[in-house]
Amino acid sequence: MNVTDLELPGVKIIEPRRFGDDRGWFSETYNQKALAAAGVDLEFVQDNHSYSRDAGTLRGLHYQAPPFAQDKLVRVVRGSVLDVAVDARKGSASYGRWVSATLSAENGKQILVPAGFLHGFLTLEPHTEVVYKVTSFYSAECDGSVLWNDADLAIDWGELDGEPVLSGKDKDAVTWAEFDSPFSV
Ligand SMILES: Cc1cn([C@H]2C[C@H](O)[C@@H](COP(=O)(O)OP(=O)(O)O[C@H]3O[C@H](C)C(=O)[C@H](O)[C@H]3O)O2)c(=O)[nH]c1=O
């Protein structure tokens, strides 16, 4: 398993090994012991799976506030996404900064998004499926969303073919300036 730190603290790309043979390949996509040995010592309690029919579907920028803040281990099992994490921790030197990575069923890459970060992704292909582990259970009361195309965040989502497919919640999300982050370093 290869673990690479991205530019923001705690955000990592994890690449489990694939054992190829004449049939295809096998991979341990999650191993708690191997992750802990690589410095990712987290206890995941829930698996999520989302399917997006159309390319250009954008889910985000989401968070769950404490006491249900979530670390997320995200991977793509069909299609591909541009995945984005934003540092939302007050007092952080990288507060409001973002990083992105392309995750696909083909590249097998996973991204670790720590609690305290906003998370979102844009699907790059139709029929994209994203699965991810989280370290806290879902809490509708603690669930929140910040505007995906906020001018202050200035996230580069790449070449968009018009307005992305968005949920009503994401269309009505608060701006970064309006967002009162519940997180701090
Ligand atoms: C997240 C979640 C949702 N739900 C229910 C609530 C709604 O009735 C329905 C769709 O929820 P939502 O529109 O929030 O789903 P996404 O837009 O994919 O949200 C997720 O997308 C971004 C990328 C994330 O990082 C979060 O995990 C999460 O916010 O599933 C549950 O029952 N449990 C859950 O854990």
The ligand as a MOL file (V3000), in Angstrom:
LIG
                    3D

  0  0  0     0  0            999 V3000
M  V30 BEGIN CTAB
M  V30 COUNTS 35 37 0 0 0
M  V30 BEGIN ATOM
M  V30 1 C -24.7550 11.1730 3.8370 0
M  V30 2 C -25.9800 10.3710 4.2320 0
M  V30 3 C -27.2240 10.6250 3.6620 0
M  V30 4 N -28.2990 9.8690 4.0540 0
M  V30 5 C -29.5770 10.1490 3.4040 0
M  V30 6 C -30.0650 11.5870 3.5630 0
M  V30 7 C -30.7940 11.8690 2.2770 0
M  V30 8 O -32.1470 11.4430 2.3920 0
M  V30 9 C -30.1110 10.9750 1.2440 0
M  V30 10 C -29.1440 11.7260 0.3430 0
M  V30 11 O -28.2730 12.4540 1.1920 0
M  V30 12 P -27.3530 13.5790 0.5950 0
M  V30 13 O -28.1000 14.3380 -0.4580 0
M  V30 14 O -26.7490 14.3420 1.7450 0
M  V30 15 O -26.2290 12.7070 -0.1270 0
M  V30 16 P -24.8790 13.2830 -0.7650 0
M  V30 17 O -25.1480 14.5880 -1.4680 0
M  V30 18 O -24.2610 12.1770 -1.5120 0
M  V30 19 O -24.0000 13.6360 0.5110 0
M  V30 20 C -22.7380 13.0670 0.7430 0
M  V30 21 O -21.8800 13.6000 -0.2090 0
M  V30 22 C -20.6460 14.1330 0.1770 0
M  V30 23 C -19.6720 13.9780 -0.9570 0
M  V30 24 C -20.0960 13.6710 1.4580 0
M  V30 25 O -18.8840 13.7060 1.6960 0
M  V30 26 C -21.0020 13.2190 2.5160 0
M  V30 27 O -20.7200 11.8950 2.9100 0
M  V30 28 C -22.4290 13.3330 2.1950 0
M  V30 29 O -22.8230 14.6380 2.5490 0
M  V30 30 O -29.4040 9.9790 2.0020 0
M  V30 31 C -28.2110 8.8600 5.0020 0
M  V30 32 O -29.2060 8.2070 5.3570 0
M  V30 33 N -26.9960 8.6250 5.5790 0
M  V30 34 C -25.8720 9.3290 5.2290 0
M  V30 35 O -24.7830 9.0410 5.7840 0
M  V30 END ATOM
M  V30 BEGIN BOND
M  V30 1 1 1 2
M  V30 2 2 2 3
M  V30 3 1 2 34
M  V30 4 1 3 4
M  V30 5 1 4 5
M  V30 6 1 4 31
M  V30 7 1 5 6
M  V30 8 1 5 30
M  V30 9 1 6 7
M  V30 10 1 7 8
M  V30 11 1 7 9
M  V30 12 1 9 10
M  V30 13 1 9 30
M  V30 14 1 10 11
M  V30 15 1 11 12
M  V30 16 2 12 13
M  V30 17 1 12 14
M  V30 18 1 12 15
M  V30 19 1 15 16
M  V30 20 2 16 17
M  V30 21 1 16 18
M  V30 22 1 16 19
M  V30 23 1 19 20
M  V30 24 1 20 21
M  V30 25 1 20 28
M  V30 26 1 21 22
M  V30 27 1 22 23
M  V30 28 1 22 24
M  V30 29 2 24 25
M  V30 30 1 24 26
M  V30 31 1 26 27
M  V30 32 1 26 28
M  V30 33 1 28 29
M  V30 34 2 31 32
M  V30 35 1 31 33
M  V30 36 1 33 34
M  V30 37 2 34 35
M  V30 END BOND
M  V30 END CTAB
M  END
